[in-house]
Amino acid sequence: MTKQEVFQRTDYPRPQFQREDWINLNGSWEFAFDDKNQGETQQWFKDKTFDQQIQVPFTYETKASGIGEETFHPYIWYKRNFDIPEQTDKNVILRFQASDYLTKVWINESYVGEHRGGNAAFSFDITNQVKTGQTNQIVVKVEDSDSCYQPRGKQRWIKENFGCWYVQTTGIWQTVWIECVPKQRIEHVKMEPNIDTHSISFTYQLAGEAGDDWRIDSVISFDGQLIKKASVFPQRNQARLEVDVLAEFHEWKLMLWSPAHPHLYDVTFQLYVGDQLVDEVESYFGMRKVSIKDGQVLLNNIPIYQKLLLDQGYWPESSITPPSEAAIIEDIDKTLAMGFNGVRKHQKIEDDRFMYWCDKKGVLVWSEMAATYEYSDEAVDNFTREWLDIVQQRFNHPSIITWVPFNESWGVANIFTDKKQQAFTEAIYYLTKSIDAERPVIVNDGWEHTISDIIALHDYEEFGEEFIKRYQEKEQILGNKIPHNNGKYAFAEGYSYQGQPVILTEYGGIAFQHESGWGYGNQVSSEEAFLNRYRDITNAIKAIPYISGYCYTQTTDVQQEVNGLLYENREPKIAMEKIKEVNDIKR
């Protein structure tokens, strides 16, 4: 790989909770395969020289990594040196935005811990292992498997791609970084907007032993203008504060977040011990509300018709890791240019920079978990632990308006009749609600719903007339009297329609005849044929009064699945303004 071809990820990885003092560990690392799993026994975390180089955070399967080896290797190792500035009063936190699947870490030959899971962010306090003012060494071992008991999303578990499953993702696939933080600090802030009381609630998690002289200031501004400054005096390591954000800076006194007007408030959190400022974090929030009433999803108390794209977030050179921030922005801008107002992030917990730009640009996001593919006690444990981490980590993003823990009965294949699998999905629903009472939770997207705030149906019918005939009698589908066109019923046995909103969350999937690969239904031969079919089926969905939105499959081609509106390289197959014309037609 030439110097010009080296991919770099240098952007700040967590823009909603930002400090100035950080070190980016992306870039060139030593790398080795360990197919015999002998590295720990032979203590590779000591003086072992690894025989390859890899560009982190791209996995070895990708061209962007500099390796491009698609064969599955279950044990891999990384190593690099890093420097820590001379610091006497700060803790050193090593952060991984995501690494798949079991990640073990050594610093200067000392074991510091492990994390299980491929989608959530995690961290280690390495203060006692690093040497400040000197060069340090980090060694990482990642173990992966082809087990269907671990959340794997669209990763294949056999040697070759099949159906809609693609090349696996092994190892570090998002940014690795170090943050130097005060010992007494703000660890996390949960932000809960309430537009009905025009207030924002902050729940602070603190590190260090809180004392009588601690004070947290929250300084809220909008477009550089001070709105409110409020203080709380914590008596323990958790505190809560509610702030009225009405202000005279604007005739409406409150700026709401929506796709049309994605207004964001900035907030600076400051921790004082006595009169000394010991920690400062920059963040932001959106004042918005998601609710359900009379079979409609409401945004800020107004019904919203959702026009979503199924977005898998794959790139030909870097797989599920965005190759750059510019690539993230390009996908979002093209989604908006085609007249969609949101995305369903399919089987992937997306890069935090993507979420940041959705917040900034007003893109609605359905956040969907990577699926397991077999049911067992182990799968329940793996899924539950990681999903709860994700909900807590992504809670503050105003763009996320729906949680989707399950899709198409993946991992719960017998949910239609199996009481244990039904109980599992209910448990995830209520656990999610225990953290986030507001956002809708879908169980399970596509068919065979148990308890669910939205009934999300998948139907790849090609012809509008047939679609209308199938759905015009609401009771037929929602009363479980007939299956929709995939042969599945809307509800699992023992569950029934309770007046929830109905959204068609997968349809379309049109592919051209000249493309090698597959799409849904018959392939089309021309742009005109594509647009006729797209217009026909999309207008048919809009013609059903009780359906309150749709999600088209999909944004881009992905490996063998060639039903994107864009090619893998992001070139449009159809003039984007023509897609927008169809999406803009009022229902």
C-alpha positions as CSV (number, residue, x, y, z in Angstrom):
1,M,0.0,0.0,0.0
2,T,1.5,3.4,-1.0
3,K,1.6,6.4,1.2
4,Q,-1.2,8.0,-0.7
5,E,-3.4,4.9,-0.1
6,V,-3.1,4.9,3.7
7,F,-6.4,5.5,5.4
8,Q,-6.5,7.7,8.5
9,R,-9.0,8.2,11.2
10,T,-7.8,11.2,13.1
11,D,-11.2,12.7,14.2
12,Y,-12.2,12.9,17.8
13,P,-14.1,9.7,18.5
14,R,-16.7,10.8,21.0
15,P,-17.9,14.3,20.2
16,Q,-20.8,14.3,22.6
17,F,-18.5,14.1,25.7
18,Q,-15.3,15.8,24.7
19,R,-12.2,16.8,26.6
20,E,-9.1,18.5,25.2
21,D,-6.5,16.1,26.6
22,W,-6.5,12.9,24.4
23,I,-4.1,10.8,22.4
24,N,-5.1,9.1,19.1
25,L,-3.8,5.5,18.9
26,N,-5.0,4.9,15.4
27,G,-2.4,4.2,12.7
28,S,0.2,1.6,12.1
29,W,0.5,-1.2,14.7
30,E,2.5,-4.5,14.6
31,F,0.1,-7.4,13.9
32,A,0.2,-11.2,13.9
33,F,-2.1,-14.1,13.3
34,D,-2.1,-16.8,16.1
35,D,-4.1,-19.6,14.5
36,K,-2.8,-22.2,17.0
37,N,-3.7,-19.9,20.0
38,Q,-0.2,-20.2,21.5
39,G,0.5,-16.5,22.0
40,E,-0.6,-16.3,25.7
41,T,1.2,-19.4,26.6
42,Q,4.3,-18.1,24.9
43,Q,3.9,-14.7,26.4
44,W,3.7,-12.7,23.2
45,F,2.8,-9.7,25.3
46,K,6.5,-9.5,26.2
47,D,9.3,-9.3,23.7
48,K,7.6,-10.9,20.7
49,T,8.1,-9.2,17.3
50,F,5.0,-9.4,15.2
51,D,5.5,-10.1,11.5
52,Q,3.0,-7.7,9.9
53,Q,1.7,-4.2,10.0
54,I,-1.9,-3.1,10.2
55,Q,-3.7,0.2,10.0
56,V,-6.0,0.5,13.0
57,P,-9.0,0.8,13.2
58,F,-9.5,-1.2,10.0
59,T,-9.8,-5.0,10.4
60,Y,-7.3,-7.3,8.7
61,E,-10.1,-8.4,6.3
62,T,-10.1,-5.0,4.7
63,K,-8.0,-3.3,2.1
64,A,-7.8,-0.2,4.3
65,S,-5.9,-2.3,6.9
66,G,-3.0,-2.9,4.5
67,I,-3.6,-6.7,4.8
68,G,-6.8,-7.6,3.0
69,E,-7.0,-11.2,4.1
70,E,-10.6,-12.4,4.1
71,T,-9.9,-15.9,5.6
72,F,-11.2,-16.1,9.2
73,H,-8.5,-16.2,11.9
74,P,-9.9,-16.6,15.4
75,Y,-6.8,-15.3,17.3
76,I,-5.0,-12.1,16.4
77,W,-2.5,-9.8,18.1
78,Y,-1.7,-6.1,17.9
79,K,1.2,-4.1,19.3
80,R,2.5,-0.5,19.3
81,N,4.3,2.0,21.4
82,F,2.9,5.3,22.7
83,D,4.0,8.2,24.9
84,I,2.3,9.7,27.9
85,P,3.2,13.3,28.8
86,E,4.6,13.9,32.2
87,Q,1.5,14.1,34.4
88,T,1.3,13.7,38.1
89,D,-2.3,14.3,38.9
90,K,-4.3,12.6,36.1
91,N,-5.6,9.1,35.4
92,V,-4.8,7.5,32.1
93,I,-7.9,5.8,30.5
94,L,-7.4,3.5,27.4
95,R,-10.6,3.6,25.3
96,F,-11.8,1.3,22.5
97,Q,-14.8,2.5,20.6
98,A,-15.4,-1.1,19.4
99,S,-13.4,-4.3,19.0
100,D,-14.9,-7.7,18.0
101,Y,-15.1,-9.9,20.0
102,L,-13.1,-10.8,23.2
103,T,-10.4,-8.2,23.7
104,K,-7.5,-8.6,26.1
105,V,-5.0,-5.9,26.9
106,W,-1.4,-5.7,28.3
107,I,0.4,-2.5,29.1
108,N,4.2,-2.8,29.5
109,E,3.8,-6.5,29.9
110,S,1.2,-6.2,32.6
111,Y,-2.3,-7.6,32.1
112,V,-5.0,-4.9,32.6
113,G,-8.2,-6.6,31.6
114,E,-10.6,-7.9,29.0
115,H,-13.9,-7.0,27.4
116,R,-16.5,-9.3,25.7
117,G,-18.6,-7.9,22.9
118,G,-18.2,-6.5,19.4
119,N,-20.3,-3.4,19.3
120,A,-20.2,-1.4,22.6
121,A,-17.4,1.0,23.6
122,F,-15.3,0.0,26.6
123,S,-12.3,1.3,28.5
124,F,-9.5,0.4,31.0
125,D,-7.8,2.6,33.6
126,I,-4.1,2.0,32.9
127,T,-2.8,4.6,35.3
128,N,-0.9,2.1,37.4
129,Q,0.7,0.4,34.3
130,V,1.9,3.4,32.3
131,K,5.1,5.4,32.8
132,T,4.5,9.1,32.3
133,G,7.1,11.0,30.3
134,Q,8.3,7.7,28.8
135,T,7.5,5.4,25.9
136,N,5.0,2.7,26.8
137,Q,3.9,-0.5,25.0
138,I,0.4,-1.7,24.4
139,V,-0.3,-5.3,23.3
140,V,-3.8,-6.4,22.4
141,K,-5.1,-9.9,21.7
142,V,-8.6,-10.3,20.1
143,E,-10.4,-13.6,20.1
144,D,-13.3,-14.2,17.7
145,S,-15.4,-17.2,16.7
146,D,-18.0,-18.3,14.2
147,S,-20.4,-18.9,17.1
148,C,-24.1,-17.9,16.5
149,Y,-24.5,-17.3,20.2
150,Q,-22.6,-14.0,20.0
151,P,-24.1,-10.9,18.5
152,R,-22.6,-10.9,15.0
153,G,-25.0,-8.9,12.8
154,K,-24.3,-9.4,9.1
155,Q,-21.1,-11.3,9.6
156,R,-21.0,-14.7,7.9
157,W,-20.3,-17.8,10.1
158,I,-19.2,-20.0,7.2
159,K,-16.3,-19.7,4.9
160,E,-18.2,-18.0,2.0
161,N,-20.7,-15.2,1.8
162,F,-24.3,-16.2,1.5
163,G,-27.7,-14.6,1.3
164,C,-27.3,-11.2,3.0
165,W,-24.4,-12.2,5.2
166,Y,-20.9,-10.8,4.4
167,V,-17.2,-11.0,5.2
168,Q,-16.7,-11.2,8.9
169,T,-15.3,-8.4,11.1
170,T,-12.4,-9.5,13.4
171,G,-10.7,-7.3,15.9
172,I,-10.4,-3.6,16.4
173,W,-12.8,-1.8,14.1
174,Q,-13.3,1.6,15.7
175,T,-10.9,4.2,17.1
176,V,-8.5,3.3,20.0
177,W,-7.5,6.3,22.1
178,I,-6.2,7.5,25.4
179,E,-7.8,10.1,27.6
180,C,-6.0,11.7,30.4
181,V,-8.6,12.6,33.0
182,P,-8.6,14.1,36.6
183,K,-8.9,11.7,39.4
184,Q,-12.0,13.7,40.5
185,R,-14.1,14.0,37.4
186,I,-17.4,13.8,35.6
187,E,-17.6,10.3,34.4
188,H,-20.9,10.4,32.5
189,V,-24.0,12.7,32.1
190,K,-27.4,11.4,31.1
191,M,-29.4,14.1,29.4
192,E,-33.2,13.9,29.3
193,P,-35.1,16.7,27.5
194,N,-38.7,17.4,28.3
195,I,-40.2,19.9,25.8
196,D,-43.6,19.9,27.7
197,T,-41.9,21.5,30.7
198,H,-39.2,23.1,28.5
199,S,-36.5,21.6,30.7
200,I,-33.5,19.4,30.5
201,S,-32.5,17.0,33.2
202,F,-28.9,16.1,33.9
203,T,-27.9,13.0,35.8
204,Y,-24.2,13.1,36.7
205,Q,-22.0,10.1,37.4
206,L,-18.8,11.2,39.2
207,A,-15.4,9.6,39.9
208,G,-13.6,10.3,43.1
209,E,-15.1,10.7,46.5
210,A,-17.6,13.5,46.5
211,G,-17.2,16.1,49.3
212,D,-19.0,19.0,50.8
213,D,-17.0,21.4,48.7
214,W,-17.9,19.8,45.3
215,R,-19.9,21.8,42.8
216,I,-21.0,21.0,39.2
217,D,-21.8,23.9,36.9
218,S,-23.8,23.2,33.7
219,V,-23.4,26.1,31.3
220,I,-26.0,26.0,28.5
221,S,-25.7,28.1,25.3
222,F,-27.2,28.3,21.9
223,D,-25.3,29.5,18.9
224,G,-22.8,31.1,21.2
225,Q,-25.3,32.9,23.3
226,L,-25.5,32.0,27.0
227,I,-28.9,30.5,27.9
228,K,-28.6,29.3,31.5
229,K,-26.0,28.4,34.1
230,A,-27.1,26.1,36.9
231,S,-25.3,24.4,39.7
232,V,-25.7,21.4,41.9
233,F,-23.7,20.4,45.0
234,P,-23.3,16.6,44.9
235,Q,-23.2,14.7,48.2
236,R,-22.3,11.4,46.6
237,N,-21.1,10.1,43.2
238,Q,-24.4,10.7,41.5
239,A,-26.4,13.9,41.3
240,R,-29.4,15.2,39.3
241,L,-30.4,18.6,38.1
242,E,-33.3,19.9,36.1
243,V,-32.9,23.2,34.2
244,D,-35.6,25.3,32.6
245,V,-34.1,26.3,29.2
246,L,-36.7,28.9,28.3
247,A,-34.9,32.1,27.5
248,E,-35.5,35.4,25.7
249,F,-32.8,34.9,23.1
250,H,-35.5,34.0,20.5
251,E,-39.1,34.9,19.9
252,W,-40.0,31.2,20.6
253,K,-37.8,31.1,23.7
254,L,-37.1,27.4,23.0
255,M,-35.4,25.8,20.0
256,L,-36.7,22.3,19.2
257,W,-34.7,19.6,17.4
258,S,-36.4,18.1,14.2
259,P,-35.3,17.0,10.7
260,A,-36.4,20.4,9.4
261,H,-34.7,22.3,12.1
262,P,-32.0,20.2,13.9
263,H,-31.3,22.8,16.6
264,L,-28.7,21.8,19.2
265,Y,-27.8,23.4,22.5
266,D,-24.2,23.4,23.6
267,V,-23.5,22.6,27.3
268,T,-20.2,22.7,29.2
269,F,-20.0,20.6,32.4
270,Q,-17.6,21.9,35.0
271,L,-16.6,20.2,38.2
272,Y,-15.2,22.4,41.0
273,V,-13.6,21.2,44.2
274,G,-13.6,24.3,46.4
275,D,-12.8,27.1,44.1
276,Q,-10.7,25.0,41.8
277,L,-11.9,23.8,38.4
278,V,-10.8,20.2,38.2
279,D,-12.7,18.9,35.2
280,E,-14.4,20.3,32.2
281,V,-16.4,18.5,29.4
282,E,-18.0,19.8,26.3
283,S,-21.3,18.4,25.1
284,Y,-24.6,19.2,23.4
285,F,-28.2,18.1,23.5
286,G,-31.4,18.4,21.4
287,M,-34.8,19.4,22.8
288,R,-37.1,16.9,21.3
289,K,-39.8,14.4,22.3
290,V,-40.8,11.1,20.8
291,S,-44.3,9.8,21.7
292,I,-47.1,7.7,20.3
293,K,-50.8,8.6,20.1
294,D,-53.7,7.3,18.1
295,G,-51.6,4.9,16.0
296,Q,-49.1,7.6,15.1
297,V,-45.5,8.3,16.0
298,L,-45.2,11.9,17.2
299,L,-42.1,14.1,17.1
300,N,-42.5,17.1,19.4
301,N,-46.2,16.3,19.8
302,I,-46.8,16.4,16.0
303,P,-47.3,13.2,13.8
304,I,-44.3,12.5,11.6
305,Y,-44.3,10.4,8.5
306,Q,-41.0,8.6,8.4
307,K,-39.2,8.0,5.1
308,L,-36.2,5.9,6.0
309,L,-33.4,4.2,4.2
310,L,-32.1,0.8,5.4
311,D,-28.5,1.7,6.0
312,Q,-25.9,-1.1,6.6
313,G,-22.9,1.2,6.7
314,Y,-20.4,-0.8,4.6
315,W,-17.6,0.5,2.4
316,P,-15.8,-1.5,-0.2
317,E,-12.3,-0.7,1.1
318,S,-13.0,-0.7,4.9
319,S,-16.1,-2.8,5.5
320,I,-18.1,-1.6,8.5
321,T,-15.5,1.0,9.6
322,P,-16.1,4.4,7.9
323,P,-12.9,5.2,6.0
324,S,-13.1,8.9,6.9
325,E,-15.4,11.5,8.4
326,A,-15.9,12.8,4.9
327,A,-17.4,9.4,3.9
328,I,-19.8,9.6,6.8
329,I,-21.0,13.0,5.8
330,E,-21.3,11.9,2.1
331,D,-23.7,9.1,3.1
332,I,-25.8,11.4,5.2
333,D,-25.9,14.2,2.6
334,K,-27.0,11.7,-0.1
335,T,-29.7,10.2,2.1
336,L,-31.1,13.7,2.6
337,A,-30.7,14.6,-1.1
338,M,-32.9,11.6,-2.1
339,G,-35.7,12.9,0.1
340,F,-35.4,10.6,3.1
341,N,-35.6,11.9,6.6
342,G,-33.9,9.1,8.4
343,V,-32.1,5.8,8.4
344,R,-32.6,2.4,10.0
345,K,-29.0,1.4,10.9
346,H,-29.3,-2.2,10.1
347,Q,-27.6,-4.8,12.3
348,K,-24.9,-2.3,13.2
349,I,-24.0,0.0,16.1
350,E,-22.6,2.9,14.0
351,D,-19.5,5.0,14.6
352,D,-20.2,7.9,17.1
353,R,-19.1,10.4,14.4
354,F,-22.0,9.2,12.3
355,M,-24.4,9.8,15.2
356,Y,-22.9,13.2,15.7
357,W,-23.6,14.2,12.1
358,C,-27.1,12.8,12.2
359,D,-27.7,15.0,15.3
360,K,-26.2,18.0,13.4
361,K,-28.0,17.5,10.1
362,G,-31.4,16.3,11.5
363,V,-31.5,12.6,10.4
364,L,-33.8,10.3,12.3
365,V,-32.1,7.1,13.4
366,W,-33.5,3.7,14.3
367,S,-30.7,2.1,16.3
368,E,-30.6,-1.7,15.7
369,M,-28.6,-4.3,17.5
370,A,-26.4,-6.9,15.8
371,A,-28.3,-10.2,16.0
372,T,-27.3,-13.6,17.4
373,Y,-28.5,-16.5,15.2
374,E,-29.2,-19.2,17.7
375,Y,-31.1,-19.2,21.0
376,S,-29.4,-20.4,24.2
377,D,-28.6,-19.2,27.7
378,E,-25.2,-18.1,26.5
379,A,-26.8,-16.0,23.7
380,V,-29.2,-14.4,26.1
381,D,-26.4,-13.4,28.4
382,N,-24.1,-12.1,25.5
383,F,-26.9,-10.1,24.0
384,T,-28.4,-8.6,27.1
385,R,-25.1,-7.3,28.6
386,E,-24.0,-5.6,25.4
387,W,-27.4,-4.2,24.5
388,L,-27.8,-2.5,27.8
389,D,-24.3,-0.9,27.4
390,I,-25.3,0.4,24.0
391,V,-28.6,1.9,25.1
392,Q,-26.8,3.8,27.9
393,Q,-23.9,4.9,25.7
394,R,-26.1,6.2,22.9
395,F,-29.0,7.5,25.0
396,N,-28.1,11.2,24.6
397,H,-28.2,11.4,20.8
398,P,-31.4,13.3,19.9
399,S,-31.4,11.7,16.4
400,I,-32.1,8.2,17.8
401,I,-35.9,8.0,17.9
402,T,-36.4,4.2,18.0
403,W,-34.6,1.2,19.5
404,V,-34.6,-2.1,17.5
405,P,-33.2,-4.9,19.6
406,F,-34.6,-7.7,17.4
407,N,-35.0,-8.2,13.6
408,E,-36.9,-10.9,11.7
409,S,-36.7,-13.4,14.5
410,W,-32.9,-13.7,14.1
411,G,-31.6,-15.3,17.3
412,V,-35.2,-16.2,18.3
413,A,-36.1,-18.4,15.4
414,N,-39.0,-20.1,17.3
415,I,-40.5,-17.0,18.8
416,F,-43.8,-17.6,17.1
417,T,-44.6,-20.4,19.6
418,D,-41.7,-20.6,22.0
419,K,-42.6,-19.1,25.4
420,K,-38.9,-18.8,26.5
421,Q,-38.0,-16.8,23.4
422,Q,-41.0,-14.7,23.7
423,A,-40.1,-14.0,27.4
424,F,-36.6,-13.0,26.3
425,T,-37.8,-10.4,23.9
426,E,-40.2,-9.0,26.6
427,A,-37.4,-8.9,29.1
428,I,-35.2,-6.8,26.6
429,Y,-38.2,-4.6,26.0
430,Y,-38.7,-3.8,29.6
431,L,-35.0,-3.5,30.4
432,T,-34.7,-1.0,27.6
433,K,-37.7,0.9,28.9
434,S,-36.1,1.0,32.4
435,I,-33.3,3.1,30.9
436,D,-35.3,5.0,28.3
437,A,-39.0,5.3,29.0
438,E,-39.6,7.6,26.0
439,R,-38.3,6.1,22.8
440,P,-40.3,3.4,21.1
441,V,-38.9,-0.2,21.3
442,I,-39.6,-2.6,18.5
443,V,-39.8,-6.4,19.2
444,N,-39.4,-7.8,16.6
445,D,-38.9,-5.8,13.4
446,G,-40.5,-7.5,10.4
447,W,-42.9,-10.0,11.8
448,E,-43.9,-12.2,14.8
449,H,-44.0,-9.3,17.2
450,T,-44.4,-9.9,20.9
451,I,-44.7,-6.7,22.9
452,S,-43.8,-3.8,20.7
453,D,-44.4,0.0,20.5
454,I,-44.5,0.0,16.7
455,I,-45.6,-2.8,14.4
456,A,-42.8,-2.9,11.8
457,L,-43.6,-5.1,8.8
458,H,-41.3,-6.3,5.9
459,D,-42.8,-6.8,2.5
460,Y,-40.9,-7.0,-0.8
461,E,-44.0,-6.9,-3.0
462,E,-43.1,-5.5,-6.5
463,F,-46.5,-4.3,-7.5
464,G,-48.5,-1.5,-6.0
465,E,-51.9,-2.9,-6.9
466,E,-51.1,-6.2,-5.1
467,F,-49.7,-4.3,-2.1
468,I,-52.9,-2.3,-1.7
469,K,-55.1,-5.4,-2.1
470,R,-53.1,-7.1,0.7
471,Y,-53.1,-4.2,3.1
472,Q,-56.4,-2.3,2.5
473,E,-58.2,-4.4,5.1
474,K,-56.3,-3.6,8.3
475,E,-57.7,-6.5,10.2
476,Q,-56.4,-9.1,7.7
477,I,-52.7,-8.5,8.5
478,L,-52.9,-7.0,12.0
479,G,-55.5,-9.6,13.1
480,N,-53.1,-12.4,12.2
481,K,-55.7,-13.7,9.8
482,I,-53.3,-13.8,6.8
483,P,-49.5,-13.6,6.6
484,H,-47.9,-10.8,4.6
485,N,-46.0,-11.8,1.5
486,N,-43.1,-13.5,3.2
487,G,-45.4,-16.1,4.7
488,K,-45.0,-14.7,8.3
489,Y,-47.7,-13.5,10.6
490,A,-47.5,-10.0,12.2
491,F,-47.7,-11.4,15.7
492,A,-46.4,-14.3,17.7
493,E,-48.9,-16.6,19.2
494,G,-50.5,-15.1,22.3
495,Y,-50.0,-11.5,21.2
496,S,-52.4,-9.2,19.3
497,Y,-52.6,-5.7,17.9
498,Q,-53.1,-3.0,20.5
499,G,-53.4,0.1,18.3
500,Q,-49.7,0.7,17.7
501,P,-48.4,2.7,14.7
502,V,-47.7,0.5,11.7
503,I,-44.6,1.2,9.5
504,L,-43.4,-0.8,6.5
505,T,-39.7,-1.1,7.6
506,E,-38.4,-3.1,4.6
507,Y,-39.5,-2.9,1.0
508,G,-38.1,-2.4,-2.5
509,G,-34.7,-3.8,-2.8
510,I,-34.7,-3.2,-6.6
511,A,-31.7,-4.4,-8.6
512,F,-30.7,-3.9,-12.2
513,Q,-30.3,-6.8,-14.6
514,H,-26.7,-6.1,-15.6
515,E,-25.5,-6.3,-12.0
516,S,-23.9,-9.5,-10.7
517,G,-25.5,-10.3,-7.4
518,W,-29.0,-10.2,-6.1
519,G,-31.9,-8.0,-5.2
520,Y,-35.5,-8.6,-4.3
521,G,-38.0,-9.7,-6.9
522,N,-37.4,-9.3,-10.7
523,Q,-34.5,-7.2,-11.7
524,V,-35.2,-4.2,-13.9
525,S,-33.6,-3.3,-17.2
526,S,-33.5,0.5,-17.3
527,E,-33.7,3.6,-15.1
528,E,-37.3,4.2,-16.4
529,A,-38.3,0.7,-15.2
530,F,-36.6,1.3,-11.9
531,L,-38.4,4.6,-11.3
532,N,-41.8,3.2,-12.4
533,R,-41.5,0.3,-9.9
534,Y,-40.1,2.6,-7.1
535,R,-42.9,5.1,-7.7
536,D,-45.6,2.4,-7.9
537,I,-44.8,0.6,-4.7
538,T,-43.9,3.7,-2.7
539,N,-47.1,5.4,-3.6
540,A,-49.0,2.3,-2.7
541,I,-47.6,2.3,0.8
542,K,-48.5,6.0,1.1
543,A,-52.1,5.1,0.0
544,I,-52.7,2.9,3.0
545,P,-53.9,5.3,5.7
546,Y,-52.9,3.3,8.8
547,I,-49.3,2.9,7.6
548,S,-47.3,5.8,8.9
549,G,-44.0,5.5,7.2
550,Y,-41.6,3.3,5.2
551,C,-38.0,2.2,5.0
552,Y,-36.5,1.4,1.6
553,T,-33.9,-1.3,1.1
554,Q,-31.3,0.1,0.8
555,T,-28.7,2.9,0.7
556,T,-25.8,1.2,-1.1
557,D,-24.9,-2.1,-2.6
558,V,-23.1,-4.4,-0.1
559,Q,-20.8,-7.1,-1.5
560,Q,-23.1,-9.6,-3.2
561,E,-26.3,-7.7,-2.4
562,V,-26.8,-5.2,-5.2
563,N,-30.1,-3.5,-4.4
564,G,-28.7,-0.1,-3.3
565,L,-29.8,3.2,-4.6
566,L,-26.1,3.9,-4.7
567,Y,-23.2,1.7,-5.8
568,E,-20.7,0.6,-3.2
569,N,-18.5,3.5,-4.3
570,R,-21.5,5.9,-3.5
571,E,-22.2,6.8,-7.1
572,P,-25.9,7.1,-7.7
573,K,-27.6,4.5,-9.9
574,I,-30.6,6.8,-10.4
575,A,-30.5,10.6,-10.4
576,M,-31.0,11.4,-6.8
577,E,-33.5,14.2,-7.5
578,K,-35.8,11.7,-9.2
579,I,-35.9,9.6,-6.1
580,K,-36.6,12.7,-4.1
581,E,-39.5,13.6,-6.3
582,V,-41.2,10.3,-5.4
583,N,-40.4,10.6,-1.7
584,D,-41.7,14.2,-1.7
585,I,-45.2,13.2,-3.0
586,K,-47.7,13.8,-0.2
587,R,-49.6,10.7,0.9
